[in-house]
Amino acid sequence: MNKLKLGLVYISILTGIVGFTYLSESAMVVRVLSVLIGFSLAAFIARYTTQGQDFYAFCRESSQETRKVVWPTRKETLQTSGLVFAFVVAMALFLWLIDAALMSIVKLTMGQDS
């Protein structure tokens, strides 16, 4: 029974895509609607397969775990973001100085005046 449902899923997806191609003369809204209907029907059927039930259970458990996460406060987020920004600016300045120094050394070595 599961293989039959999976077959119907593939047929629904294929029907949506073929409908998009077949309706090339129609308005884009109609073409996109055919794909959406095909994919929606496929998702509805897939929900009742063994793999679909496992995926649905996984999504539900993931959602529950997300609620358990202790998210940082606004203050902590701003402090961390500020620290990262400051580090990026400092690193950019450091690399710019190293680049300028190496460029000067190369110009002196090559005999070019700056």
Biopython code that builds the backbone (N, CA, C, O; Angstrom):
import numpy as np
from Bio.PDB.StructureBuilder import StructureBuilder

atoms = [
    (1, "MET", "N", (0.826, -1.199, 0.000)),
    (1, "MET", "CA", (0.000, 0.000, 0.000)),
    (1, "MET", "C", (0.871, 1.264, 0.000)),
    (1, "MET", "O", (0.538, 2.272, -0.623)),
    (2, "ASN", "N", (1.999, 1.174, 0.722)),
    (2, "ASN", "CA", (2.903, 2.320, 0.800)),
    (2, "ASN", "C", (3.487, 2.646, -0.577)),
    (2, "ASN", "O", (3.624, 3.815, -0.940)),
    (3, "LYS", "N", (3.832, 1.592, -1.347)),
    (3, "LYS", "CA", (4.391, 1.817, -2.683)),
    (3, "LYS", "C", (3.358, 2.463, -3.604)),
    (3, "LYS", "O", (3.701, 3.295, -4.443)),
    (4, "LEU", "N", (2.108, 2.079, -3.444)),
    (4, "LEU", "CA", (1.040, 2.684, -4.242)),
    (4, "LEU", "C", (0.912, 4.174, -3.928)),
    (4, "LEU", "O", (0.766, 4.998, -4.831)),
    (5, "LYS", "N", (0.969, 4.508, -2.649)),
    (5, "LYS", "CA", (0.878, 5.922, -2.251)),
    (5, "LYS", "C", (2.063, 6.709, -2.799)),
    (5, "LYS", "O", (1.895, 7.822, -3.298)),
    (6, "LEU", "N", (3.271, 6.128, -2.705)),
    (6, "LEU", "CA", (4.448, 6.817, -3.238)),
    (6, "LEU", "C", (4.340, 6.981, -4.752)),
    (6, "LEU", "O", (4.758, 8.000, -5.303)),
    (7, "GLY", "N", (3.782, 5.981, -5.416)),
    (7, "GLY", "CA", (3.551, 6.102, -6.856)),
    (7, "GLY", "C", (2.599, 7.242, -7.170)),
    (7, "GLY", "O", (2.816, 7.995, -8.119)),
    (8, "LEU", "N", (1.542, 7.371, -6.373)),
    (8, "LEU", "CA", (0.599, 8.474, -6.560)),
    (8, "LEU", "C", (1.263, 9.828, -6.301)),
    (8, "LEU", "O", (0.938, 10.821, -6.952)),
    (9, "VAL", "N", (2.190, 9.859, -5.353)),
    (9, "VAL", "CA", (2.934, 11.097, -5.084)),
    (9, "VAL", "C", (3.716, 11.504, -6.329)),
    (9, "VAL", "O", (3.649, 12.655, -6.759)),
    (10, "TYR", "N", (4.454, 10.562, -6.903)),
    (10, "TYR", "CA", (5.249, 10.865, -8.090)),
    (10, "TYR", "C", (4.359, 11.260, -9.266)),
    (10, "TYR", "O", (4.689, 12.173, -10.024)),
    (11, "ILE", "N", (3.239, 10.574, -9.412)),
    (11, "ILE", "CA", (2.312, 10.905, -10.502)),
    (11, "ILE", "C", (1.734, 12.305, -10.305)),
    (11, "ILE", "O", (1.579, 13.048, -11.273)),
    (12, "SER", "N", (1.417, 12.672, -9.072)),
    (12, "SER", "CA", (0.878, 14.010, -8.799)),
    (12, "SER", "C", (1.891, 15.093, -9.133)),
    (12, "SER", "O", (1.548, 16.110, -9.736)),
    (13, "ILE", "N", (3.131, 14.874, -8.741)),
    (13, "ILE", "CA", (4.188, 15.847, -9.050)),
    (13, "ILE", "C", (4.364, 15.958, -10.563)),
    (13, "ILE", "O", (4.434, 17.058, -11.112)),
    (14, "LEU", "N", (4.434, 14.816, -11.220)),
    (14, "LEU", "CA", (4.612, 14.804, -12.668)),
    (14, "LEU", "C", (3.435, 15.468, -13.378)),
    (14, "LEU", "O", (3.622, 16.183, -14.363)),
    (15, "THR", "N", (2.230, 15.232, -12.878)),
    (15, "THR", "CA", (1.042, 15.853, -13.470)),
    (15, "THR", "C", (1.104, 17.375, -13.347)),
    (15, "THR", "O", (0.758, 18.087, -14.289)),
    (16, "GLY", "N", (1.539, 17.871, -12.200)),
    (16, "GLY", "CA", (1.674, 19.316, -12.027)),
    (16, "GLY", "C", (2.676, 19.917, -12.993)),
    (16, "GLY", "O", (2.434, 20.979, -13.567)),
    (17, "ILE", "N", (3.803, 19.238, -13.173)),
    (17, "ILE", "CA", (4.843, 19.742, -14.073)),
    (17, "ILE", "C", (4.380, 19.661, -15.528)),
    (17, "ILE", "O", (4.581, 20.595, -16.305)),
    (18, "VAL", "N", (3.759, 18.533, -15.888)),
    (18, "VAL", "CA", (3.247, 18.389, -17.256)),
    (18, "VAL", "C", (2.150, 19.418, -17.512)),
    (18, "VAL", "O", (2.068, 19.980, -18.604)),
    (19, "GLY", "N", (1.309, 19.666, -16.512)),
    (19, "GLY", "CA", (0.271, 20.685, -16.654)),
    (19, "GLY", "C", (0.867, 22.055, -16.909)),
    (19, "GLY", "O", (0.337, 22.822, -17.712)),
    (20, "PHE", "N", (1.957, 22.369, -16.239)),
    (20, "PHE", "CA", (2.639, 23.648, -16.451)),
    (20, "PHE", "C", (3.107, 23.759, -17.900)),
    (20, "PHE", "O", (2.955, 24.801, -18.538)),
    (21, "THR", "N", (3.674, 22.672, -18.405)),
    (21, "THR", "CA", (4.172, 22.677, -19.778)),
    (21, "THR", "C", (3.022, 22.685, -20.785)),
    (21, "THR", "O", (3.062, 23.411, -21.778)),
    (22, "TYR", "N", (2.010, 21.881, -20.523)),
    (22, "TYR", "CA", (0.876, 21.756, -21.444)),
    (22, "TYR", "C", (0.091, 23.059, -21.549)),
    (22, "TYR", "O", (-0.434, 23.378, -22.616)),
    (23, "LEU", "N", (0.006, 23.801, -20.479)),
    (23, "LEU", "CA", (-0.759, 25.048, -20.455)),
    (23, "LEU", "C", (0.094, 26.256, -20.846)),
    (23, "LEU", "O", (-0.116, 27.357, -20.339)),
    (24, "SER", "N", (1.048, 26.050, -21.740)),
    (24, "SER", "CA", (1.972, 27.128, -22.108)),
    (24, "SER", "C", (1.262, 28.330, -22.727)),
    (24, "SER", "O", (1.782, 29.444, -22.678)),
    (25, "GLU", "N", (0.091, 28.120, -23.303)),
    (25, "GLU", "CA", (-0.663, 29.215, -23.907)),
    (25, "GLU", "C", (-1.490, 29.978, -22.872)),
    (25, "GLU", "O", (-1.958, 31.082, -23.148)),
    (26, "SER", "N", (-1.669, 29.406, -21.699)),
    (26, "SER", "CA", (-2.508, 30.015, -20.659)),
    (26, "SER", "C", (-1.725, 31.056, -19.869)),
    (26, "SER", "O", (-0.511, 31.193, -20.016)),
    (27, "ALA", "N", (-2.446, 31.776, -19.038)),
    (27, "ALA", "CA", (-1.813, 32.787, -18.187)),
    (27, "ALA", "C", (-0.875, 32.099, -17.192)),
    (27, "ALA", "O", (-1.086, 30.948, -16.811)),
    (28, "MET", "N", (0.145, 32.818, -16.788)),
    (28, "MET", "CA", (1.137, 32.259, -15.873)),
    (28, "MET", "C", (0.493, 31.838, -14.552)),
    (28, "MET", "O", (0.930, 30.870, -13.930)),
    (29, "VAL", "N", (-0.531, 32.552, -14.128)),
    (29, "VAL", "CA", (-1.211, 32.214, -12.876)),
    (29, "VAL", "C", (-1.796, 30.808, -12.957)),
    (29, "VAL", "O", (-1.691, 30.033, -12.007)),
    (30, "VAL", "N", (-2.408, 30.483, -14.080)),
    (30, "VAL", "CA", (-3.008, 29.160, -14.270)),
    (30, "VAL", "C", (-1.922, 28.093, -14.290)),
    (30, "VAL", "O", (-2.089, 27.019, -13.711)),
    (31, "ARG", "N", (-0.816, 28.389, -14.952)),
    (31, "ARG", "CA", (0.287, 27.425, -15.038)),
    (31, "ARG", "C", (0.877, 27.154, -13.661)),
    (31, "ARG", "O", (1.104, 26.001, -13.295)),
    (32, "VAL", "N", (1.123, 28.212, -12.902)),
    (32, "VAL", "CA", (1.687, 28.044, -11.560)),
    (32, "VAL", "C", (0.687, 27.335, -10.656)),
    (32, "VAL", "O", (1.072, 26.524, -9.813)),
    (33, "LEU", "N", (-0.580, 27.638, -10.830)),
    (33, "LEU", "CA", (-1.625, 26.985, -10.039)),
    (33, "LEU", "C", (-1.642, 25.482, -10.295)),
    (33, "LEU", "O", (-1.875, 24.703, -9.370)),
    (34, "SER", "N", (-1.401, 25.066, -11.531)),
    (34, "SER", "CA", (-1.372, 23.629, -11.819)),
    (34, "SER", "C", (-0.224, 22.951, -11.083)),
    (34, "SER", "O", (-0.381, 21.843, -10.570)),
    (35, "VAL", "N", (0.926, 23.610, -11.029)),
    (35, "VAL", "CA", (2.063, 23.050, -10.294)),
    (35, "VAL", "C", (1.758, 23.011, -8.801)),
    (35, "VAL", "O", (2.035, 22.014, -8.134)),
    (36, "LEU", "N", (1.191, 24.086, -8.277)),
    (36, "LEU", "CA", (0.870, 24.125, -6.849)),
    (36, "LEU", "C", (-0.145, 23.057, -6.468)),
    (36, "LEU", "O", (-0.022, 22.424, -5.419)),
    (37, "ILE", "N", (-1.136, 22.857, -7.307)),
    (37, "ILE", "CA", (-2.129, 21.818, -7.021)),
    (37, "ILE", "C", (-1.474, 20.438, -7.054)),
    (37, "ILE", "O", (-1.732, 19.606, -6.184)),
    (38, "GLY", "N", (-0.633, 20.195, -8.051)),
    (38, "GLY", "CA", (0.062, 18.908, -8.142)),
    (38, "GLY", "C", (0.939, 18.646, -6.937)),
    (38, "GLY", "O", (0.921, 17.550, -6.376)),
    (39, "PHE", "N", (1.711, 19.652, -6.533)),
    (39, "PHE", "CA", (2.604, 19.484, -5.389)),
    (39, "PHE", "C", (1.819, 19.388, -4.082)),
    (39, "PHE", "O", (2.208, 18.644, -3.182)),
    (40, "SER", "N", (0.729, 20.127, -3.971)),
    (40, "SER", "CA", (-0.091, 20.056, -2.757)),
    (40, "SER", "C", (-0.732, 18.683, -2.619)),
    (40, "SER", "O", (-0.762, 18.112, -1.529)),
    (41, "LEU", "N", (-1.237, 18.162, -3.715)),
    (41, "LEU", "CA", (-1.821, 16.823, -3.692)),
    (41, "LEU", "C", (-0.758, 15.787, -3.341)),
    (41, "LEU", "O", (-1.017, 14.855, -2.579)),
    (42, "ALA", "N", (0.436, 15.953, -3.899)),
    (42, "ALA", "CA", (1.533, 15.033, -3.595)),
    (42, "ALA", "C", (1.896, 15.100, -2.113)),
    (42, "ALA", "O", (2.120, 14.066, -1.483)),
    (43, "ALA", "N", (1.956, 16.301, -1.556)),
    (43, "ALA", "CA", (2.286, 16.450, -0.135)),
    (43, "ALA", "C", (1.204, 15.830, 0.738)),
    (43, "ALA", "O", (1.504, 15.206, 1.756)),
    (44, "PHE", "N", (-0.058, 16.002, 0.342)),
    (44, "PHE", "CA", (-1.166, 15.430, 1.111)),
    (44, "PHE", "C", (-1.088, 13.904, 1.112)),
    (44, "PHE", "O", (-1.269, 13.269, 2.151)),
    (45, "ILE", "N", (-0.818, 13.324, -0.049)),
    (45, "ILE", "CA", (-0.715, 11.865, -0.131)),
    (45, "ILE", "C", (0.528, 11.382, 0.608)),
    (45, "ILE", "O", (0.478, 10.379, 1.320)),
    (46, "ALA", "N", (1.651, 12.096, 0.439)),
    (46, "ALA", "CA", (2.907, 11.689, 1.077)),
    (46, "ALA", "C", (2.802, 11.708, 2.590)),
    (46, "ALA", "O", (3.490, 10.947, 3.270)),
    (47, "ARG", "N", (1.960, 12.558, 3.116)),
    (47, "ARG", "CA", (1.777, 12.650, 4.572)),
    (47, "ARG", "C", (1.315, 11.322, 5.158)),
    (47, "ARG", "O", (1.599, 11.030, 6.320)),
    (48, "TYR", "N", (0.614, 10.522, 4.380)),
    (48, "TYR", "CA", (0.046, 9.270, 4.871)),
    (48, "TYR", "C", (0.874, 8.047, 4.492)),
    (48, "TYR", "O", (0.425, 6.916, 4.681)),
    (49, "THR", "N", (2.087, 8.259, 3.957)),
    (49, "THR", "CA", (3.001, 7.144, 3.735)),
    (49, "THR", "C", (3.818, 6.931, 4.998)),
    (49, "THR", "O", (3.799, 7.761, 5.907)),
    (50, "THR", "N", (4.531, 5.825, 5.050)),
    (50, "THR", "CA", (5.380, 5.540, 6.211)),
    (50, "THR", "C", (6.436, 6.628, 6.373)),
    (50, "THR", "O", (6.658, 7.131, 7.475)),
    (51, "GLN", "N", (7.085, 6.987, 5.265)),
    (51, "GLN", "CA", (8.111, 8.024, 5.314)),
    (51, "GLN", "C", (7.503, 9.369, 5.682)),
    (51, "GLN", "O", (8.116, 10.151, 6.408)),
    (52, "GLY", "N", (6.313, 9.637, 5.190)),
    (52, "GLY", "CA", (5.642, 10.899, 5.506)),
    (52, "GLY", "C", (5.290, 11.002, 6.976)),
    (52, "GLY", "O", (5.427, 12.069, 7.576)),
    (53, "GLN", "N", (4.838, 9.903, 7.563)),
    (53, "GLN", "CA", (4.514, 9.910, 8.988)),
    (53, "GLN", "C", (5.773, 10.106, 9.825)),
    (53, "GLN", "O", (5.756, 10.819, 10.828)),
    (54, "ASP", "N", (6.879, 9.460, 9.401)),
    (54, "ASP", "CA", (8.150, 9.657, 10.107)),
    (54, "ASP", "C", (8.600, 11.114, 10.010)),
    (54, "ASP", "O", (9.058, 11.692, 10.996)),
    (55, "PHE", "N", (8.471, 11.702, 8.827)),
    (55, "PHE", "CA", (8.869, 13.095, 8.629)),
    (55, "PHE", "C", (8.002, 14.037, 9.456)),
    (55, "PHE", "O", (8.504, 14.991, 10.051)),
    (56, "TYR", "N", (6.714, 13.770, 9.490)),
    (56, "TYR", "CA", (5.793, 14.598, 10.271)),
    (56, "TYR", "C", (6.136, 14.518, 11.759)),
    (56, "TYR", "O", (6.123, 15.533, 12.456)),
    (57, "ALA", "N", (6.442, 13.311, 12.246)),
    (57, "ALA", "CA", (6.837, 13.144, 13.652)),
    (57, "ALA", "C", (8.143, 13.888, 13.926)),
    (57, "ALA", "O", (8.296, 14.516, 14.974)),
    (58, "PHE", "N", (9.079, 13.816, 12.983)),
    (58, "PHE", "CA", (10.346, 14.527, 13.140)),
    (58, "PHE", "C", (10.117, 16.033, 13.227)),
    (58, "PHE", "O", (10.710, 16.705, 14.071)),
    (59, "CYS", "N", (9.258, 16.564, 12.358)),
    (59, "CYS", "CA", (8.965, 18.007, 12.374)),
    (59, "CYS", "C", (8.313, 18.424, 13.684)),
    (59, "CYS", "O", (8.632, 19.478, 14.236)),
    (60, "ARG", "N", (7.403, 17.598, 14.178)),
    (60, "ARG", "CA", (6.725, 17.913, 15.435)),
    (60, "ARG", "C", (7.726, 17.917, 16.598)),
    (60, "ARG", "O", (7.699, 18.815, 17.439)),
    (61, "GLU", "N", (8.612, 16.907, 16.643)),
    (61, "GLU", "CA", (9.620, 16.847, 17.700)),
    (61, "GLU", "C", (10.602, 18.011, 17.591)),
    (61, "GLU", "O", (11.022, 18.570, 18.604)),
    (62, "SER", "N", (10.965, 18.374, 16.366)),
    (62, "SER", "CA", (11.880, 19.505, 16.170)),
    (62, "SER", "C", (11.253, 20.795, 16.668)),
    (62, "SER", "O", (11.922, 21.625, 17.282)),
    (63, "SER", "N", (9.975, 20.955, 16.401)),
    (63, "SER", "CA", (9.267, 22.141, 16.866)),
    (63, "SER", "C", (9.240, 22.195, 18.391)),
    (63, "SER", "O", (9.421, 23.259, 18.982)),
    (64, "GLN", "N", (9.016, 21.055, 19.019)),
    (64, "GLN", "CA", (9.009, 21.008, 20.483)),
    (64, "GLN", "C", (10.389, 21.328, 21.046)),
    (64, "GLN", "O", (10.500, 22.031, 22.050)),
    (65, "GLU", "N", (11.438, 20.821, 20.410)),
    (65, "GLU", "CA", (12.799, 21.096, 20.873)),
    (65, "GLU", "C", (13.156, 22.569, 20.692)),
    (65, "GLU", "O", (13.870, 23.140, 21.515)),
    (66, "THR", "N", (12.665, 23.181, 19.626)),
    (66, "THR", "CA", (12.937, 24.601, 19.385)),
    (66, "THR", "C", (12.352, 25.456, 20.498)),
    (66, "THR", "O", (12.941, 26.461, 20.895)),
    (67, "ARG", "N", (11.192, 25.052, 20.999)),
    (67, "ARG", "CA", (10.576, 25.804, 22.098)),
    (67, "ARG", "C", (11.377, 25.680, 23.389)),
    (67, "ARG", "O", (11.290, 26.551, 24.255)),
    (68, "LYS", "N", (12.157, 24.608, 23.530)),
    (68, "LYS", "CA", (12.942, 24.392, 24.748)),
    (68, "LYS", "C", (14.248, 25.193, 24.750)),
    (68, "LYS", "O", (14.868, 25.364, 25.799)),
    (69, "VAL", "N", (14.661, 25.677, 23.592)),
    (69, "VAL", "CA", (15.931, 26.392, 23.483)),
    (69, "VAL", "C", (15.861, 27.688, 24.282)),
    (69, "VAL", "O", (14.858, 28.399, 24.251)),
    (70, "VAL", "N", (16.939, 27.978, 24.992)),
    (70, "VAL", "CA", (17.031, 29.241, 25.720)),
    (70, "VAL", "C", (17.678, 30.247, 24.768)),
    (70, "VAL", "O", (18.882, 30.199, 24.516)),
    (71, "TRP", "N", (16.866, 31.146, 24.251)),
    (71, "TRP", "CA", (17.345, 32.121, 23.285)),
    (71, "TRP", "C", (18.003, 33.289, 24.016)),
    (71, "TRP", "O", (17.591, 33.636, 25.123)),
    (72, "PRO", "N", (19.027, 33.900, 23.403)),
    (72, "PRO", "CA", (19.679, 35.041, 24.058)),
    (72, "PRO", "C", (18.741, 36.246, 24.131)),
    (72, "PRO", "O", (17.834, 36.411, 23.314)),
    (73, "THR", "N", (18.994, 37.076, 25.136)),
    (73, "THR", "CA", (18.192, 38.290, 25.269)),
    (73, "THR", "C", (18.630, 39.293, 24.206)),
    (73, "THR", "O", (19.647, 39.106, 23.537)),
    (74, "ARG", "N", (17.852, 40.349, 24.063)),
    (74, "ARG", "CA", (18.191, 41.386, 23.084)),
    (74, "ARG", "C", (19.543, 42.007, 23.426)),
    (74, "ARG", "O", (20.348, 42.279, 22.536)),
    (75, "LYS", "N", (19.789, 42.228, 24.711)),
    (75, "LYS", "CA", (21.046, 42.835, 25.144)),
    (75, "LYS", "C", (22.223, 41.929, 24.784)),
    (75, "LYS", "O", (23.233, 42.401, 24.261)),
    (76, "GLU", "N", (22.096, 40.632, 25.062)),
    (76, "GLU", "CA", (23.177, 39.696, 24.741)),
    (76, "GLU", "C", (23.422, 39.632, 23.234)),
    (76, "GLU", "O", (24.565, 39.562, 22.784)),
    (77, "THR", "N", (22.348, 39.656, 22.470)),
    (77, "THR", "CA", (22.474, 39.610, 21.014)),
    (77, "THR", "C", (23.196, 40.847, 20.493)),
    (77, "THR", "O", (24.084, 40.740, 19.647)),
    (78, "LEU", "N", (22.817, 42.022, 20.995)),
    (78, "LEU", "CA", (23.466, 43.257, 20.553)),
    (78, "LEU", "C", (24.931, 43.291, 20.971)),
    (78, "LEU", "O", (25.781, 43.734, 20.198)),
    (79, "GLN", "N", (25.240, 42.828, 22.185)),
    (79, "GLN", "CA", (26.632, 42.812, 22.640)),
    (79, "GLN", "C", (27.481, 41.878, 21.777)),
    (79, "GLN", "O", (28.586, 42.235, 21.368)),
    (80, "THR", "N", (26.966, 40.701, 21.507)),
    (80, "THR", "CA", (27.714, 39.744, 20.699)),
    (80, "THR", "C", (27.890, 40.257, 19.276)),
    (80, "THR", "O", (28.974, 40.143, 18.703)),
    (81, "SER", "N", (26.833, 40.820, 18.707)),
    (81, "SER", "CA", (26.923, 41.366, 17.350)),
    (81, "SER", "C", (27.914, 42.520, 17.294)),
    (81, "SER", "O", (28.681, 42.637, 16.338)),
    (82, "GLY", "N", (27.903, 43.370, 18.311)),
    (82, "GLY", "CA", (28.854, 44.476, 18.371)),
    (82, "GLY", "C", (30.285, 43.987, 18.458)),
    (82, "GLY", "O", (31.176, 44.542, 17.815)),
    (83, "LEU", "N", (30.508, 42.948, 19.250)),
    (83, "LEU", "CA", (31.849, 42.382, 19.388)),
    (83, "LEU", "C", (32.326, 41.793, 18.061)),
    (83, "LEU", "O", (33.477, 41.986, 17.670)),
    (84, "VAL", "N", (31.449, 41.085, 17.379)),
    (84, "VAL", "CA", (31.803, 40.514, 16.079)),
    (84, "VAL", "C", (32.108, 41.631, 15.083)),
    (84, "VAL", "O", (33.084, 41.538, 14.339)),
    (85, "PHE", "N", (31.293, 42.683, 15.057)),
    (85, "PHE", "CA", (31.518, 43.802, 14.148)),
    (85, "PHE", "C", (32.863, 44.469, 14.437)),
    (85, "PHE", "O", (33.615, 44.780, 13.514)),
    (86, "ALA", "N", (33.162, 44.688, 15.717)),
    (86, "ALA", "CA", (34.436, 45.316, 16.095)),
    (86, "ALA", "C", (35.614, 44.445, 15.666)),
    (86, "ALA", "O", (36.623, 44.957, 15.182)),
    (87, "PHE", "N", (35.488, 43.139, 15.843)),
    (87, "PHE", "CA", (36.563, 42.238, 15.438)),
    (87, "PHE", "C", (36.761, 42.279, 13.925)),
    (87, "PHE", "O", (37.896, 42.278, 13.450)),
    (88, "VAL", "N", (35.672, 42.316, 13.170)),
    (88, "VAL", "CA", (35.772, 42.368, 11.711)),
    (88, "VAL", "C", (36.461, 43.655, 11.270)),
    (88, "VAL", "O", (37.308, 43.626, 10.378)),
    (89, "VAL", "N", (36.110, 44.777, 11.880)),
    (89, "VAL", "CA", (36.746, 46.055, 11.539)),
    (89, "VAL", "C", (38.231, 46.017, 11.891)),
    (89, "VAL", "O", (39.069, 46.446, 11.098)),
    (90, "ALA", "N", (38.560, 45.504, 13.080)),
    (90, "ALA", "CA", (39.960, 45.421, 13.497)),
    (90, "ALA", "C", (40.753, 44.522, 12.553)),
    (90, "ALA", "O", (41.874, 44.857, 12.171)),
    (91, "MET", "N", (40.181, 43.392, 12.180)),
    (91, "MET", "CA", (40.875, 42.471, 11.277)),
    (91, "MET", "C", (41.050, 43.101, 9.899)),
    (91, "MET", "O", (42.092, 42.918, 9.270)),
    (92, "ALA", "N", (40.052, 43.840, 9.420)),
    (92, "ALA", "CA", (40.158, 44.509, 8.124)),
    (92, "ALA", "C", (41.277, 45.547, 8.150)),
    (92, "ALA", "O", (42.059, 45.639, 7.204)),
    (93, "LEU", "N", (41.359, 46.326, 9.222)),
    (93, "LEU", "CA", (42.440, 47.313, 9.345)),
    (93, "LEU", "C", (43.806, 46.632, 9.408)),
    (93, "LEU", "O", (44.760, 47.085, 8.776)),
    (94, "PHE", "N", (43.896, 45.555, 10.164)),
    (94, "PHE", "CA", (45.153, 44.818, 10.280)),
    (94, "PHE", "C", (45.591, 44.295, 8.912)),
    (94, "PHE", "O", (46.749, 44.455, 8.527)),
    (95, "LEU", "N", (44.678, 43.679, 8.186)),
    (95, "LEU", "CA", (45.025, 43.147, 6.868)),
    (95, "LEU", "C", (45.362, 44.263, 5.884)),
    (95, "LEU", "O", (46.224, 44.088, 5.023)),
    (96, "TRP", "N", (44.689, 45.412, 6.005)),
    (96, "TRP", "CA", (45.006, 46.545, 5.142)),
    (96, "TRP", "C", (46.431, 47.037, 5.416)),
    (96, "TRP", "O", (47.179, 47.335, 4.485)),
    (97, "LEU", "N", (46.799, 47.121, 6.698)),
    (97, "LEU", "CA", (48.156, 47.549, 7.052)),
    (97, "LEU", "C", (49.203, 46.559, 6.543)),
    (97, "LEU", "O", (50.232, 46.968, 6.006)),
    (98, "ILE", "N", (48.949, 45.276, 6.706)),
    (98, "ILE", "CA", (49.881, 44.261, 6.214)),
    (98, "ILE", "C", (50.003, 44.365, 4.692)),
    (98, "ILE", "O", (51.106, 44.279, 4.152)),
    (99, "ASP", "N", (48.889, 44.547, 4.007)),
    (99, "ASP", "CA", (48.892, 44.675, 2.553)),
    (99, "ASP", "C", (49.693, 45.900, 2.125)),
    (99, "ASP", "O", (50.494, 45.827, 1.194)),
    (100, "ALA", "N", (49.479, 47.023, 2.802)),
    (100, "ALA", "CA", (50.209, 48.251, 2.460)),
    (100, "ALA", "C", (51.705, 48.075, 2.702)),
    (100, "ALA", "O", (52.521, 48.522, 1.895)),
    (101, "ALA", "N", (52.067, 47.430, 3.804)),
    (101, "ALA", "CA", (53.486, 47.208, 4.098)),
    (101, "ALA", "C", (54.120, 46.296, 3.055)),
    (101, "ALA", "O", (55.215, 46.575, 2.566)),
    (102, "LEU", "N", (53.445, 45.224, 2.718)),
    (102, "LEU", "CA", (53.990, 44.313, 1.711)),
    (102, "LEU", "C", (54.084, 44.988, 0.347)),
    (102, "LEU", "O", (55.033, 44.747, -0.399)),
    (103, "MET", "N", (53.111, 45.829, 0.017)),
    (103, "MET", "CA", (53.148, 46.550, -1.256)),
    (103, "MET", "C", (54.349, 47.493, -1.290)),
    (103, "MET", "O", (55.022, 47.604, -2.315)),
    (104, "SER", "N", (54.618, 48.167, -0.182)),
    (104, "SER", "CA", (55.783, 49.062, -0.117)),
    (104, "SER", "C", (57.074, 48.276, -0.276)),
    (104, "SER", "O", (57.987, 48.711, -0.978)),
    (105, "ILE", "N", (57.154, 47.126, 0.369)),
    (105, "ILE", "CA", (58.357, 46.292, 0.262)),
    (105, "ILE", "C", (58.549, 45.822, -1.177)),
    (105, "ILE", "O", (59.667, 45.840, -1.691)),
    (106, "VAL", "N", (57.480, 45.406, -1.823)),
    (106, "VAL", "CA", (57.573, 44.942, -3.212)),
    (106, "VAL", "C", (57.992, 46.089, -4.122)),
    (106, "VAL", "O", (58.824, 45.896, -5.009)),
    (107, "LYS", "N", (57.433, 47.277, -3.919)),
    (107, "LYS", "CA", (57.800, 48.427, -4.753)),
    (107, "LYS", "C", (59.266, 48.794, -4.556)),
    (107, "LYS", "O", (59.957, 49.111, -5.525)),
    (108, "LEU", "N", (59.754, 48.755, -3.305)),
    (108, "LEU", "CA", (61.168, 49.043, -3.053)),
    (108, "LEU", "C", (62.053, 47.989, -3.707)),
    (108, "LEU", "O", (63.092, 48.313, -4.282)),
    (109, "THR", "N", (61.642, 46.738, -3.618)),
    (109, "THR", "CA", (62.417, 45.652, -4.207)),
    (109, "THR", "C", (62.462, 45.770, -5.727)),
    (109, "THR", "O", (63.489, 45.488, -6.343)),
    (110, "MET", "N", (61.365, 46.182, -6.322)),
    (110, "MET", "CA", (61.279, 46.304, -7.776)),
    (110, "MET", "C", (61.897, 47.608, -8.274)),
    (110, "MET", "O", (62.047, 47.800, -9.481)),
    (111, "GLY", "N", (62.251, 48.491, -7.370)),
    (111, "GLY", "CA", (62.868, 49.746, -7.758)),
    (111, "GLY", "C", (61.877, 50.806, -8.195)),
    (111, "GLY", "O", (62.258, 51.763, -8.870)),
    (112, "GLN", "N", (60.637, 50.659, -7.832)),
    (112, "GLN", "CA", (59.630, 51.657, -8.178)),
    (112, "GLN", "C", (59.481, 52.615, -7.012)),
    (112, "GLN", "O", (59.471, 52.213, -5.848)),
    (113, "ASP", "N", (59.363, 53.901, -7.354)),
    (113, "ASP", "CA", (59.128, 54.878, -6.296)),
    (113, "ASP", "C", (57.631, 55.003, -6.072)),
    (113, "ASP", "O", (56.842, 54.961, -7.016)),
    (114, "SER", "N", (57.251, 55.159, -4.804)),
    (114, "SER", "CA", (55.823, 55.288, -4.515)),
    (114, "SER", "C", (55.413, 56.705, -4.354)),
    (114, "SER", "O", (54.239, 56.984, -4.107)),
]
sb = StructureBuilder()
sb.init_structure("model")
sb.init_model(0)
sb.init_chain("A")
sb.init_seg("    ")
for serial, (resi, resn, name, xyz) in enumerate(atoms, 1):
    if name == "N":
        sb.init_residue(resn, " ", resi, " ")
    sb.init_atom(name, np.array(xyz, "f"), 0.0, 1.0, " ", f" {name:<3s}", serial, name[0])
structure = sb.get_structure()
